[in-house]
Amino acid sequence: MEIWYQRMFAAVLVVLALIMVIYVIRSLVGPTLADRILAVNAIGTLTIVSIAVLAMSKKESYLMDVCMIYAMLSFLAIVVLTAFVTRERLEIRENPEVLEEADLKDLDDDASMEKRRRQRIEEAETGFTEELIPVDPETEEPEPSEGSEEERTTVHEEIDPMIREAREYLEKVRKGEL
Amino acid sequence: MEIVRFVCCAVLLFVGLFIQFSAALGIWRLPSALPRMHSVAMGDSLGKLCLVAGLLLCPFDGFGKLKLLLILVFFWLSGPVSSHLLCRFQVEEEQKDTEG
């Protein structure tokens, strides 16, 4: 009986390989990217089935673990490919200038965050100096907002209440109340 | 009894292979990516069910069969998700083509 099972498994593996060849040709020919991803996904499925058949044929239980890992990896590959490309495309359609500035913006963000953090530390150590309190376009967002200075000021105050206090103090000094 | 088991196993395995083969045929016969997705999804769900059921009937002791069932469940959960993502991807692409 055992020999018949072995022969059947061999036949199944051969047919699976032939079906896989069909998918490989489709993934090479496929006109759109979705066709190729689809064919590669189906090849992954067939590979999992053939590893399972091999595990049954050799009576090795650990090959099933390989199957499981392969299933998770192929699912992850689909998610990463499609989600990444779709999100990028959506961003480009909504505001086309995002793509050109994207990498620069990331770097810039890190640098300005670092700069702001250092400024905070300096403020804490030395107390307030006058040039830090007016909103400085270099230390704040590089792109000028459409609103007036007051609008930016309110944003700034929301960020840091200590700066608001200092601003009120300065206003009093300018008016000569103190 | 052994013969009956073998025959059931073989029939299930080859029915699964036939379904997978029809899915592979559908990927050539159908006109565009979304119908092809339908064909491949059928092959993935029903074909894989038949193949795994055939393998479960084989004489084999140990945790291997339990793991096989786990793989089948994982496939049934992950297949629709990946199909949906791929479908959204393709629709985005077609919209982009018609826009510009």
Boltz contact constraints between the chains, C-beta under 6 A:
constraints:
  - contact:
      token1: [A, 1]
      token2: [B, 2]
      max_distance: 6.0
  - contact:
      token1: [A, 8]
      token2: [B, 10]
      max_distance: 6.0
  - contact:
      token1: [A, 12]
      token2: [B, 13]
      max_distance: 6.0
  - contact:
      token1: [A, 15]
      token2: [B, 17]
      max_distance: 6.0
  - contact:
      token1: [A, 19]
      token2: [B, 20]
      max_distance: 6.0
  - contact:
      token1: [A, 19]
      token2: [B, 21]
      max_distance: 6.0
  - contact:
      token1: [A, 19]
      token2: [B, 24]
      max_distance: 6.0
  - contact:
      token1: [A, 22]
      token2: [B, 24]
      max_distance: 6.0
  - contact:
      token1: [A, 26]
      token2: [B, 27]
      max_distance: 6.0
  - contact:
      token1: [A, 32]
      token2: [B, 33]
      max_distance: 6.0
  - contact:
      token1: [A, 34]
      token2: [B, 33]
      max_distance: 6.0
  - contact:
      token1: [A, 34]
      token2: [B, 86]
      max_distance: 6.0
  - contact:
      token1: [A, 34]
      token2: [B, 89]
      max_distance: 6.0
  - contact:
      token1: [A, 34]
      token2: [B, 90]
      max_distance: 6.0
  - contact:
      token1: [A, 35]
      token2: [B, 33]
      max_distance: 6.0
  - contact:
      token1: [A, 38]
      token2: [B, 37]
      max_distance: 6.0
  - contact:
      token1: [A, 38]
      token2: [B, 40]
      max_distance: 6.0
  - contact:
      token1: [A, 42]
      token2: [B, 40]
      max_distance: 6.0
  - contact:
      token1: [A, 45]
      token2: [B, 44]
      max_distance: 6.0
  - contact:
      token1: [A, 49]
      token2: [B, 51]
      max_distance: 6.0
  - contact:
      token1: [A, 52]
      token2: [B, 55]
      max_distance: 6.0
  - contact:
      token1: [A, 52]
      token2: [B, 68]
      max_distance: 6.0
  - contact:
      token1: [A, 56]
      token2: [B, 55]
      max_distance: 6.0
  - contact:
      token1: [A, 56]
      token2: [B, 58]
      max_distance: 6.0
  - contact:
      token1: [A, 56]
      token2: [B, 60]
      max_distance: 6.0
  - contact:
      token1: [A, 59]
      token2: [B, 60]
      max_distance: 6.0
  - contact:
      token1: [A, 61]
      token2: [B, 62]
      max_distance: 6.0
  - contact:
      token1: [A, 61]
      token2: [B, 63]
      max_distance: 6.0
  - contact:
      token1: [A, 61]
      token2: [B, 64]
      max_distance: 6.0
  - contact:
      token1: [A, 64]
      token2: [B, 64]
      max_distance: 6.0
  - contact:
      token1: [A, 64]
      token2: [B, 67]
      max_distance: 6.0
  - contact:
      token1: [A, 67]
      token2: [B, 71]
      max_distance: 6.0
  - contact:
      token1: [A, 68]
      token2: [B, 71]
      max_distance: 6.0
  - contact:
      token1: [A, 71]
      token2: [B, 71]
      max_distance: 6.0
  - contact:
      token1: [A, 71]
      token2: [B, 74]
      max_distance: 6.0
  - contact:
      token1: [A, 75]
      token2: [B, 78]
      max_distance: 6.0
  - contact:
      token1: [A, 75]
      token2: [B, 82]
      max_distance: 6.0
  - contact:
      token1: [A, 78]
      token2: [B, 82]
      max_distance: 6.0
  - contact:
      token1: [A, 82]
      token2: [B, 85]
      max_distance: 6.0
  - contact:
      token1: [A, 82]
      token2: [B, 86]
      max_distance: 6.0
  - contact:
      token1: [A, 82]
      token2: [B, 89]
      max_distance: 6.0
  - contact:
      token1: [A, 86]
      token2: [B, 89]
      max_distance: 6.0
  - contact:
      token1: [A, 86]
      token2: [B, 92]
      max_distance: 6.0
  - contact:
      token1: [A, 89]
      token2: [B, 92]
      max_distance: 6.0
